[in-house]
Amino acid sequence: MDGTAIIIILAIAGVASVLLFAVKGLLDQIPDVIESAGRAREAWQRFKKPEQPHQADDQEPPMAA
């Protein structure tokens, strides 16, 4: 009976450590995922509304023929 209790305790501790390791791995990836999502959103907005070339203030608009 004593050996069984020790094995059960070790098994629970092993499962808990594996779960903690897996959760830590997932949490470490969250900042990279958020950064990638921001870059994708910016790229999509640039794709939908391309920037128009800016004219300098000192240049006159082209003359009509």
MDAnalysis code that builds the backbone (N, CA, C; Angstrom):
import MDAnalysis as mda
import numpy as np

u = mda.Universe.empty(195, n_residues=65, atom_resindex=np.repeat(np.arange(65), 3), trajectory=True)
u.add_TopologyAttr("name", ["N", "CA", "C"] * 65)
u.add_TopologyAttr("resid", np.arange(1, 66))
u.add_TopologyAttr("resname", ["MET", "ASP", "GLY", "THR", "ALA", "ILE", "ILE", "ILE", "ILE", "LEU", "ALA", "ILE", "ALA", "GLY", "VAL", "ALA", "SER", "VAL", "LEU", "LEU", "PHE", "ALA", "VAL", "LYS", "GLY", "LEU", "LEU", "ASP", "GLN", "ILE", "PRO", "ASP", "VAL", "ILE", "GLU", "SER", "ALA", "GLY", "ARG", "ALA", "ARG", "GLU", "ALA", "TRP", "GLN", "ARG", "PHE", "LYS", "LYS", "PRO", "GLU", "GLN", "PRO", "HIS", "GLN", "ALA", "ASP", "ASP", "GLN", "GLU", "PRO", "PRO", "MET", "ALA", "ALA"])
u.atoms.positions = np.array([
    [0.818, -1.198, 0.000],
    [0.000, 0.000, 0.000],
    [0.857, 1.256, 0.000],
    [1.965, 1.225, 0.723],
    [2.827, 2.402, 0.797],
    [3.456, 2.711, -0.554],
    [3.844, 1.699, -1.280],
    [4.451, 1.900, -2.582],
    [3.464, 2.487, -3.584],
    [2.219, 2.093, -3.499],
    [1.192, 2.595, -4.410],
    [0.933, 4.074, -4.187],
    [0.898, 4.505, -2.939],
    [0.664, 5.920, -2.626],
    [1.800, 6.782, -3.156],
    [3.026, 6.297, -3.015],
    [4.182, 7.059, -3.498],
    [4.130, 7.173, -5.015],
    [3.787, 6.091, -5.698],
    [3.706, 6.119, -7.163],
    [2.602, 7.075, -7.616],
    [1.471, 7.080, -6.917],
    [0.374, 7.987, -7.278],
    [0.799, 9.440, -7.081],
    [1.483, 9.729, -5.986],
    [1.954, 11.095, -5.728],
    [2.951, 11.518, -6.796],
    [3.881, 10.643, -7.139],
    [4.860, 10.971, -8.185],
    [4.186, 11.155, -9.541],
    [3.178, 10.359, -9.833],
    [2.465, 10.493, -11.104],
    [1.733, 11.832, -11.168],
    [1.083, 12.220, -10.079],
    [0.369, 13.505, -10.051],
    [1.355, 14.659, -10.214],
    [2.501, 14.573, -9.530],
    [3.516, 15.630, -9.647],
    [4.066, 15.690, -11.069],
    [4.255, 14.547, -11.694],
    [4.749, 14.526, -13.070],
    [3.761, 15.133, -14.040],
    [2.497, 14.800, -13.892],
    [1.462, 15.365, -14.761],
    [1.364, 16.868, -14.558],
    [1.434, 17.321, -13.300],
    [1.359, 18.755, -13.015],
    [2.540, 19.501, -13.635],
    [3.742, 18.918, -13.563],
    [4.903, 19.599, -14.136],
    [4.822, 19.665, -15.656],
    [4.316, 18.607, -16.293],
    [4.147, 18.624, -17.751],
    [3.104, 19.664, -18.149],
    [2.017, 19.743, -17.409],
    [0.989, 20.747, -17.710],
    [1.532, 22.169, -17.541],
    [2.285, 22.400, -16.465],
    [2.874, 23.730, -16.260],
    [3.843, 24.085, -17.388],
    [4.634, 23.111, -17.833],
    [5.574, 23.345, -18.926],
    [4.829, 23.689, -20.219],
    [3.738, 22.977, -20.482],
    [2.956, 23.238, -21.691],
    [2.285, 24.609, -21.624],
    [1.732, 24.969, -20.468],
    [1.089, 26.282, -20.316],
    [2.113, 27.397, -20.463],
    [3.310, 27.217, -19.892],
    [4.364, 28.225, -20.031],
    [4.749, 28.412, -21.494],
    [4.843, 27.317, -22.238],
    [5.157, 27.408, -23.660],
    [4.102, 28.180, -24.434],
    [2.846, 27.937, -24.122],
    [1.763, 28.667, -24.797],
    [1.787, 30.150, -24.439],
    [1.998, 30.453, -23.174],
    [2.016, 31.857, -22.745],
    [3.206, 32.613, -23.326],
    [4.319, 31.928, -23.542],
    [5.481, 32.577, -24.150],
    [5.227, 32.955, -25.602],
    [4.313, 32.280, -26.269],
    [4.034, 32.556, -27.674],
    [3.020, 33.672, -27.878],
    [2.286, 34.044, -26.853],
    [1.221, 35.040, -27.000],
    [1.731, 36.387, -27.503],
    [2.829, 36.958, -26.957],
    [3.287, 38.258, -27.485],
    [3.638, 38.217, -28.974],
    [4.249, 37.131, -29.428],
    [4.586, 37.015, -30.849],
    [3.329, 36.938, -31.706],
    [2.315, 36.239, -31.229],
    [1.063, 36.121, -31.978],
    [0.380, 37.483, -32.082],
    [0.371, 38.238, -30.983],
    [-0.258, 39.562, -30.995],
    [0.495, 40.497, -31.932],
    [1.826, 40.441, -31.901],
    [2.624, 41.286, -32.797],
    [2.376, 40.927, -34.259],
    [2.302, 39.651, -34.561],
    [2.035, 39.218, -35.939],
    [0.646, 39.649, -36.394],
    [-0.325, 39.573, -35.493],
    [-1.680, 39.992, -35.846],
    [-1.715, 41.488, -36.146],
    [-0.962, 42.282, -35.390],
    [-0.906, 43.723, -35.654],
    [-0.284, 44.026, -37.007],
    [0.798, 43.306, -37.334],
    [1.432, 43.512, -38.642],
    [0.500, 43.101, -39.770],
    [-0.234, 42.007, -39.595],
    [-1.172, 41.561, -40.621],
    [-2.292, 42.580, -40.802],
    [-2.786, 43.152, -39.698],
    [-3.850, 44.149, -39.779],
    [-3.355, 45.392, -40.517],
    [-2.130, 45.841, -40.221],
    [-1.585, 47.017, -40.909],
    [-1.401, 46.750, -42.400],
    [-0.918, 45.570, -42.725],
    [-0.739, 45.225, -44.144],
    [-2.076, 45.180, -44.866],
    [-3.098, 44.657, -44.216],
    [-4.426, 44.600, -44.829],
    [-4.972, 46.002, -45.057],
    [-4.776, 46.891, -44.096],
    [-5.260, 48.260, -44.257],
    [-4.518, 48.977, -45.376],
    [-3.192, 48.738, -45.494],
    [-2.435, 49.334, -46.605],
    [-2.907, 48.773, -47.930],
    [-3.280, 47.502, -47.961],
    [-3.757, 46.880, -49.191],
    [-5.102, 47.474, -49.609],
    [-5.982, 47.697, -48.647],
    [-7.305, 48.219, -48.952],
    [-7.255, 49.691, -49.356],
    [-6.385, 50.482, -48.736],
    [-6.288, 51.909, -49.025],
    [-4.829, 52.266, -49.292],
    [-4.371, 52.077, -50.524],
    [-2.978, 52.444, -50.808],
    [-2.800, 53.951, -50.674],
    [-1.641, 54.327, -50.156],
    [-1.369, 55.750, -49.959],
    [-1.158, 56.444, -51.306],
    [-1.730, 57.632, -51.432],
    [-1.539, 58.434, -52.626],
    [-0.211, 59.183, -52.498],
    [0.519, 59.339, -53.592],
    [1.773, 60.094, -53.494],
    [1.483, 61.540, -53.089],
    [2.285, 62.040, -52.171],
    [2.080, 63.394, -51.670],
    [2.744, 64.402, -52.594],
    [2.038, 65.506, -52.875],
    [2.611, 66.581, -53.676],
    [3.218, 67.600, -52.729],
    [4.351, 68.122, -53.119],
    [4.976, 69.146, -52.299],
    [4.152, 70.423, -52.411],
    [4.147, 71.223, -51.362],
    [3.348, 72.442, -51.339],
    [3.846, 73.482, -52.333],
    [5.150, 73.462, -52.648],
    [5.681, 74.489, -53.543],
    [5.453, 74.151, -55.012],
    [5.000, 72.952, -55.326],
    [4.750, 72.589, -56.704],
    [3.328, 72.960, -57.082],
    [3.190, 73.423, -58.325],
    [1.870, 73.750, -58.816],
    [1.268, 72.518, -59.480],
    [-0.049, 72.404, -59.458],
    [-0.665, 71.256, -60.128],
    [-0.418, 71.326, -61.623],
    [-0.463, 70.194, -62.308],
    [-0.219, 70.215, -63.767],
    [-1.286, 71.057, -64.479],
    [-0.847, 71.726, -65.532],
    [-1.752, 72.619, -66.262],
    [-2.604, 71.796, -67.236],
    [-3.843, 72.206, -67.395],
    [-4.741, 71.509, -68.312],
    [-4.415, 71.929, -69.734],
    [-4.478, 71.015, -70.652],
    [-4.155, 71.326, -72.042],
    [-5.352, 71.867, -72.775],
])
